Amino acid sequence: MTDQLLAPADASLDATWWRQACVYQIYPRSFADSNSDGLGDIAGVTSRMGYLAALGVDAIWLSPFYPSALADGGYDVADYRNVDPQLGTLDDFDAMVAAAHNAGIKVIVDIVPNHTSDLHGWFQEALASEPGSAARNRYIFRDGKGPDGAEPPADWVSHFGGSAWTRLQGDPNEQWYLHLFAREQPDLNWDNREVRDDFLTTIRFWSDRGVDGFRVDVAHALAKDLSEPLRSSVSLDSNLPLDGSDPLYDRDEVHEIYAQWREVFNSYDPPRTAVAEAWAPAERRMLYARPTELGQAFNFDLVTIGFGADAFRTVITTCLDEAELTGASSTWVLSNHDIVRHASRFGLPAGTDLGAWLMSGGTSPTLDEEKGLRRARAASLLMLALPGSAYLYQGEELGLFEVADLPLEALQDPIWERTGNEKKGRDGCRVPLPWSDSGDSLGFGTGSSWLPQPESYAQASVAAQDGRANSTLELYREALRLRRQLQSAEELVWVGGEEPQVLHFARPGGWQSVTNFGTKPVPMPPGVIRLSSSPIVDGTLPAETTVWLTDWPA
Ligand code: NOJ
């Protein structure tokens, strides 16, 4: 394939490529290891571009690959305009982008504007500078409260557990600095013009290298009310007020920042795209997705619900309405690098406390793998039929389960340490991918991998599923192929009249998706069966299965 063959006839069409794209998330350190040092890398991504093209994704989103001490899996960035030497070089990155574009795949990179790494040059300079200096003013330093300033400046807590403030030892005033995540991730001061300008430079830097879009980390936390006295924040970002009055999250001023970013995005042809990770209430989340700002905001609503027709219908209706109000297209997510994989979630009893399940090493309650995979395949097929863009997480196309029994000494997520070993964190969905069914790291590299793979990964590997009828990999391949062919206007019409546990909708042009969330087969609606998440036995729609129908034969 050449660029020329893939170039759309009308360039303006290309400007909307993201609206119904299938975006595949790559967690670079766990995708493919080209030099067998145990860590996935950029050249590894390039080496698997053929796989991604054959899978049929429209774009890849790379989680951070920047220089990092990995205090938070790369979300602690030491240099925003470089590649971590352990993962490669800028030349490797350029080669990866070229390979992706040659394969007709767009590239989205992760941008982490709320905080840097404590090893970032700015933070090191701040540490070496006086309280009140310009260098400290790029971050959020404050004197402590109470006698000798021994108490943190406010009661704000870290997402990873404990206080969001750390006191500097041996500092002139023993000042404290703010970090909403790990202590190695100091929060930037977005009231500072220099900080704002520097991120515009970063966006241009990657856009100039051919990057097509950006995923914006913790997009709702940049603007903060730092006026004295510092006010209490609600418990993290849940139950946020709808009027932007929390001092830390989802403040109205944050939108000025993204309006400015949009000017930069639109200075490219086609305009660069963006998607916000903004854990705000639905009514407020959509503001980030306005065309004058980022264009899309992740909706994580499918991640938080169980496997049931009512819950899916409510989420789908709400999110489509929300997208329509702003002119954005909806986004759909079932798994990512922060959450328990959906094949596991759906195989656990409804209401399972996932944190407690992880702490039990995945033993209590028992995971029903067969059910989990059957439901995951049905949910994925349903998601892929929805209007808007679908974000897939590497390995879900293999039906991978969460690895809940990683040896404790292997855990890397800062959540494990910061909660005093009370929460395990997210390592179980970040285990390196199995490409072959044998070898030290199952084709991830030729040596070991930075997180150990379970034995079950051999059977789930790409090699084990490639060409195997009904494998999850082949299901995704066929689903993505058909989706490209059948996708049309961003519309959905509910088709009623069936049993309550059946969710049936039609897309313009005669494409229908029907999911039986129940535990018994139901009659198959009329139409030509194009794809089914479980084998059709006697002409009925099996339990926990999605089928795609068209009005016309293949
Ligand atoms: C959200 C990212 O998805 C997560 O992995 C990270 O730990 C936090 N933001 C902090 O950057």
Boltz pocket constraint, residues with backbone or C-beta under 6 A from the ligand:
constraints:
  - pocket:
      binder: B
      contacts: [[A, 72], [A, 75], [A, 112], [A, 181], [A, 217], [A, 218], [A, 277], [A, 337], [A, 338]]
      max_distance: 6.0
